[in-house]
Structure formats: C-alpha cells, structure tokens
Amino acid sequence: MFSWGSYVQALAILCLLLGVLWVGVWLLRRYGRFNFIPRPGTLPRDALLMEAQMPLGPRKGLMVVRFMNRRLLLAVTDQQICLLTEESLDHETPCQDFQRLLEQSVAASAHGAGADGPRP
C-alpha cells in the first residue's frame, strides 16, 4: 500500500542531503586550501600569460601578453597601459619574434600619432 508519509520523508532526506552537499562545496570554495573548484566567472589559470617584456626606462616598458587567443603588445607606464597592437592566434604557436611586433607597433604609431607618440 502507498503511504504519503514515507514519500515525504524520503523527499525531505534527499533535500537535506543536497543542502549539506551544497554547503560543503560552498565552504570548500570559500575557505578551502585547495582551489580545485573554479569560482563562477573566473578565467583559467593560463588565460593571461606575459610572453616578453622590454624595459624602456624607469617604470616604463613594452610587454607582449597573451590573453586567451590574442597576443597584445602593451606600452606600460606609471599612469597608464596602452594597447599598441593586437594579433589573433588561431592555434597554439610559439612566441613570435618580439622585434617584429615592436617594429610593427612603432610603424603603426608613427602613422597615427606623429612624433609625440600615442595619446590617451
């Protein structure tokens, strides 16, 4: 014979177990030493990599950064970071010649900004 009492009791135990499991995962994410569970909205660890850098002076320089499937040449100073050029990566390739990227960005900035350099 069917009993609603046992059905409700089984459903309550199932909800209780799911709640305990959810609290356990939340506690692991928040306070756990092991970050094996990624937080929602976070990027993978290798999504942002600095491939090369060239210092130009105190606290100034150029950096080649790979972000996801793009390679970016950035001019970095104390006050700002400017994107000089961007290159799409269709597949995983070794780091290309930094000097070639630098020459392309210098040529592009010479055409667009004149002798003073890029303006924000």
Buried (B, 14 or more C-beta within 10 A) or exposed (E): EEEEEEEEEEEEEEEEEEEEEEEEEEEBBEEEEEEEEEEEEEEEEEEEEEBBEEEEEEEEBBBBBBEEEEBBBBBBEEEEEBEBBEBEEEEEEEEBEBEEBBEBBBEBBEEEEEEEEBEE
